Amino acid sequence: MSASAPPSQTVACALVTGAGGGLGREVAGQLAARGGSVGVVDINRAGAEETVALCREAGGDAFALVEDLTRDGAPEAAVTAAVDRWGRLDVLVNNAGFGGIEPFLAMTAALWNKTLALNATALALATAAAGRVMQKQRHGRIINVTSPASRMALPNYTAYAASKAAVDAITRAAAVALAPFGVLVNSVAPGMMDTEMQRITEAELARLDGRNDLQAFLDERTRRVPLGRRVEPAEVAAGIVWLALDASGYITAERLNLSGGLDKD
């Protein structure tokens, strides 16, 4: 058995951030359906508790941790809570994220600080905290959610794009740091996905562009995807779960693009 795989006699114990809805909820549900135990981390209590209920209905153990991951010590506390409950941590999915629209020439420190605090700093600290646990275990898998935005010029979405470029850098660095201990660190880059954050973002982009017909604007954006459609959260979640449970123990420092060809360069 590969050192990067959880012990075969037990189910995987996973922590999923931003799991109170959208992609994070899908990931948590799919892990639970595979028999996994899931720690559901979200700032929204109602959303987190609803995800926990869905996980339990799917057959997995689950608990909610209501936390603002930008608070000092919060990423480490989330990892500690999972280890205290199960005695170990096999999988960390860093999915929590924030994105705000702001023209490049009118950017503010407030938006940059809020975006980077969650998307980069909290993710890095959670990765390091989980990495210390997994280092001792000699196994574990960490999956970070990045974005095609990290490789694109987006003058109205620069803070978000920069934060996801940071995720790519953190993923590579963590993969190298943890490789000697059999711990795998990879990322997934979803394409256009109809989550709440995506809908809010595109509505604001349309407004800045002076577009009154939102559906026409969305249709134009969708046509940029080579496969001609948007990705479903369940499809992206399946890729994350594959990396968490099924992928070869020789895959690390990689980026899995689930963008329909949007991230083709």
Buried (B, 14 or more C-beta within 10 A) or exposed (E): EEEBBBEEEEBBBBBBBBBBBBBBBBBBBBBBBBBBBBBBBBBBEEBBBBBBEBBBEBEBBBBBBBBEBBEEEBBBBBBBBBBEBBEBBBBBBBBBBBBBBBEEEEBEEEBBEBBBBBBBBBBBBBBBBBBBBBBEBEBBBBBBBBBBBBBBEBEBBBBBBBBBBBBBEBBBBBBEBBBEBBBBBBBBBBBBBBBEBBEEBBBBBBEEEEBEEBEEBBEEBBEEBEEEEBBBBEBBBBBBBBBBBEBEBEBBBBBBBBBBEBBEE
